Amino acid sequence: MIRIDVKLPEGWTDTRLRTKSTSSGAWKIATKVTATNASVSYRAKIYIGKKVITTKSKSIRIKQLPEITEPEQLIELLGPGGRIHGTDVSRWQHPGDKPIDFAKMYAAGIRFVMIKASDTRDDADALAVKYLLMDRNAAQAAGIFTGYYHYAILPNTTNRDAVIRDAQAQAQKAIWRLSSLGGYTDKDLPYALDLENNCVAASGSTCTKYAQKSLVTLWAETWLETMYEKTGRKPIFYSYPTFLEQAMVRSAKLREYPLWKAQYGINPADPSAEPGRKVFGCFVHSWSNSDCTSLWQIWQYTSCGIGEKYGVASARVDLNVYRGDTFSFLQLTKGIWVPQSTDLLPVLEPTTMLITSVSASTTDKTTKLKIEVRRPSNEPVVTGTVAFKLAAELTKKVDQTPVRDAAGVWTLSLRNLPAGVIDGIVYFVDQTNTHAGAQQPLVFELQQGPTPSPTPTPKPTAVKPPVDSCKNQIKN
């Protein structure tokens, strides 16, 4: 058996390339490389029974064919393996509201940055837009291309029409966000969909319900199609191999969109390194190829980049490499989209509210309200939440928890209300002022329930030792 090793900064490393010799002792190994400009050394280890023979190393130079391109459009291939180097940032790269030094980031070789621009959750979305506005301008001023991503939370529904409506509403949020930036310029990469979680209901930190694979796929297809139809640019899809295989079904539609794949622990300095490849067998998903490779466009190869090196105040930063040459990279920036006035975020758009169900019985049980809020077009609202107040005591705090089931659909849980007739008001509020508020009176009755037993004092839980999340990751 013959095995191939590659020489990386940390030493000789197994490439996982294997073959067997013929009866005459001859052997050959061929593999694809995704690097475009790299020099690397390889050696072979030959196993004959218990005997191991190591060959002399051989240096190989990988170089792309020259292309005619605009001088000002040349992008240095400064990433591992001679690739275009990139990063992605969000609120976590701004500890203490500290800005990112994008000039330092550019000097460290970064040529593109994916910025978190929107989120399903309103609180996380507000933080995203806060840093988006400062990061986009500063990055482009430093000569770095910018892309954007939407972090998605899936709806808690098995109704296909509701899944489609939710995906369209979340795509609308991203479109409005892009419109607020003035649309796409020739310094922008396409918007990306970050889908890495299929949990739709949880109790504390434990997931109690996962979305069906077919519905996860339908949701992703709808979001991507909506963005593409509106902006004319194919958005990018971000996830990781296990999620693609276990949480989704294979889809020819999804394969049409560029894949941004997260895969840590593999060094992209090896030109033959292939993210998302099992030791044995294949990951089977929409971007899988017959040889167990995958059709990826961007590879997030570590979450443990050295923040200070790249002008980031946080200790860590994600690092990415682009698969392809300068020409193919610049193709992603083609197609300038300038929003029309109708594409801009509305201000205090009128809404209508409907309480679809009330489940109320006794004081010891949770009262649950199902609430829907719609736009004038009858589409679900994109932002906002719901709340309940007692009509006679509007300032009194009510023990309540709103849970977003889908776009414009909530389950509102009420607890610790007194027995008797409850006269209250259900409110829809949107702190972003995108949608106008709405309210509806609600009267229901609660019977006195049994007095709850005292809750025993919980036993102290053992403190788990800290875990090094950067263990086995690349630290560039």
C-alpha positions, 0 to 999 in steps of 0.5 A: 500500500502506498500513502502520500504525505504533504509537508505543511508548516506543522510538519509532514501530514497524511493527505489520505491519498492511497493506492496499491502497486501493480505486480511489477511494483508500479503505482500512480495516484491522481487527484484534483487540486483546488489551489491556484498558486502554490508550491508544496512538497510531497513524499510517499510511504510504502508499506510492505508487510511490516516494513515501511519505506519513505521516499525522498520528497518531491516539490510541485509547483501549482500555477494557474494559466495567465489571463488577460484582466484589468490591472486594477482588478488584480487580486492577490492570491495570499491565502493558504494554498495560493487562494484568495483569502477571506473572513466573516465578521459579526457582532462578536468581532466588536467586543466593547463596541471596538471597530475593526481595523480593515486597513490592517486586515487588508495588509494581512492578506484578506481580500473579502469579508462576509458581514452578518447583515440580518437575522430572523430574531429581531434582537439579533437583527438589530445588532447585526445592522448596527455593525453592518453599517460601519463595517461595509464602508470601512472594508470597501474603503480599505480595498476589501470586497464585501458580502453579507449573510442572513442567519436563519431560524426555521419556522415551527410548522409542517404546513408547506404553504406556511414554510414558503411564506416564512422563507419569503418573509425572511428573504424580504428582510434581507432584501430590505436590508440590502436596499438600505445599503443602496443595493449591490455595487461592483465591490459586493459579493452576493448575499448568503443564507446561513442555515445550520440549525434545524431545531424549531422548538426547545426547552431550555438548551434542549431541542424538542422538535426538529424540522422535517428534512423536506421542509428544511430543503423547501425553505432554503430553495424558497429563500434563495429563489426569492433573493435571486428573482429580486436582485438578479444575483444568485445568493450563496448558501452556507452550511456544513457537511453533516447538516447538508446530509442529515437535515436536508434532502438532495435538491437539483435546485440547491446545487445551482447556488454557490456553496460556502462550506464550513469544515475545520481541521483540514489545512488548506495549505495542502493544494489537494485538501478537500473539505467535507470528505469522509475518511471512508465513503461520501457525504451525500448532499446536493453539492456532492460529486461522484468522486466524494468531493463537493462543489464548494465555492468558499471554504470556511476552514477555521473559526480560530484565526488570530484576531489581532493579526487581522485587525479584530479586537476579538481573540478569534475570527473565522477565515475562508478561502475562495475556490477559483481564480481572480476572474471567477471571483470577480464574476460573483460581483457582476450585476449591480442592483439598485433598489427602486423606491418600492424596494425600500423598508416601509415605515409604520406599514399598517397591520392587521391582527387575528387571534386564531385560538385561545387555550385557557382552563385552570390557573395552574396551567399555561394559557396559550394564544395563537396570533397572526399578524399580516401586512396590507398585502396579506403577507406575514409581517417580517419583524415585531413581536406580540404581548398581553396586558390586563385591560384594567392594569396596563402597567402591571407585568404579566408573566408571558413568553412569545414564541415565533412559530413562523413569520407573522405567527406566534404562540403567546404563553401566559402564566400565574394569572388569577382565577376568574374572568380575564379582561385583556388586550393583545398587542403587536409591537415592532420596535424597528417601526417597519410595521405599525402596531396593532391591538385586539381585546381578549376576554377569557375565563380561568378556573381555580387550579390546585395549589402547586407543590413546593419545588424542591431545592435543586442539587448543585451541578458539577462544574464542567472543565473548560473545553478548548474549542480551537483544539485540532483547528488551524490557527492562522 
